[in-house]
Amino acid sequence: MTGPPLEIRDLRVVVGGQVAVDGVDLVVGAGERWGLIGPSGAGKTMTASATAALLPPGAHATGSVLLGGTELVGATEDVHRRVRGSAVTLVAQDSATALHPLVPVGRQVAAPLRRRHGLGRREAARRADDLLADVGLPDGTARCRPAQLSGGQRQRVALAAALACDVALLVADEPTAALDPTVARDLLAQLDRSLRERRIALLLVTHDLTALTAVCDHVAVIDHGRIVERGPVREVLSAPAHECTRALVDAARSLVPSTLPA
């Protein structure tokens, strides 16, 4: 891999004639952990989708998204498929859509180990068991199907599958939005440990500033498709310069006043 895991320059995404992303620039260096925050409809998820080569049908992107040195904007679907799971992987908000409902989760975690690393079935299954244990799941989870697990457990499986890909960048789109606060806190702590141990870079899309402070070192604030403020998390949240950031911080402090830097 050459250059940083992610380098976005002047990214513009149009969907159905509407501008969803309007000139975003963002560089995520090796091992860095960035949060992308903003109000609903600001362009967070569309930016993350472009980063993971998963733009929806009908979306048109211009500018540049370099993922591990590979240009995604204007690239073929073959190129997009190649970088997904080799340079980047996505942990989505709804793990139920990411996991096959009829396949035991151990086999789903083992699949990228076999595909990416060429492991045999037995060794891949053993490594999958280890990864499931690493994310805090009990023995025997590998034999379960997704419907037998709780929402928090399914998100841990999705994280284990992402870690199995051994990528330089993990994109997480609201990974704790559907979880209760205690489960979310435990999952974020596990995500933090896993990223640190493997030096994986992170782009976390979230509306939850508590989640942001738990795992991110840097933050970019997006509003109306443009990044309006960026910097170290503590600096930005303790002294927000843009009105959009101030509104997000004020709203968060009214809900959970003790969890944000003053």
Phi, psi and omega in degrees: 000135177249144178074185179291160177303325183219131176220110180254129179230122173049044180287129177228129179234127178245130179231120179058035180082356180257136179279115180264326178228132192228072174089043181281135172238130179199132176239126176247113182280172181303126178075357180284153181233110183251141169255145175240112184238162179164169180292168177301137179079009184282341181115009182298303185294324180293323176296315179297321180296320177296322180295323181266012180056043183227037177297144181289161176304139180090350178277139179235126183247143170229171185097216184215133169231104178264120181244106183059031180089356179260128179282126180266327182291122181084358181281162179284165177296329176300318177295317179300317179295323182294320183282332177290122181090349175245324177246331183215150171219155187243132168251114187268171180296319185252098181296337181299329179281339182271341184252139177288127188293339187256357185254129177307143189293333177299320178293327181288326175286326181289333186304311178293334177294321178286318183289315187274323185252356177069025181286150173288169186300316184293315180294321178296320178296320179296316179295324178297318176301318180297317180294319178296323176292322181299327180266014170088020179265145185284164175304143179093349181300326184303331183277350184280151169267158185307323183294342179275357184248157175284170179300318179295321177294320178297322178295325176294322175298316179299322177293318178299318179296322178294317180293330179297334181288340178057049183267169178274337185225130173248128175255122180241118183255100179050053188292344182247008187299328184264007185253153176287160189304321182293314178296319179299316181298318179295319180294319179295322177297320178293318177300316179301312180298316184295319180294318181295316182297325186256358183052047176269134175284154184227138164240108183257118174266122184203155169257356187263107182289338174294317176297319179302310183291337182287327189231350187250147175261331183231156179220144170239133181256126182246138179213129182052041174081001181237144173281121186254347179198147178205160178153186175302141185305310185298319181294315183293316183285330181278335179218067183296134184264332184260148183298327178295315179297317179300319180295319179295316181293316179298319179295319180293319181292332178289337180266313183225074189298337187270355189260355182249149178295141180272000000 
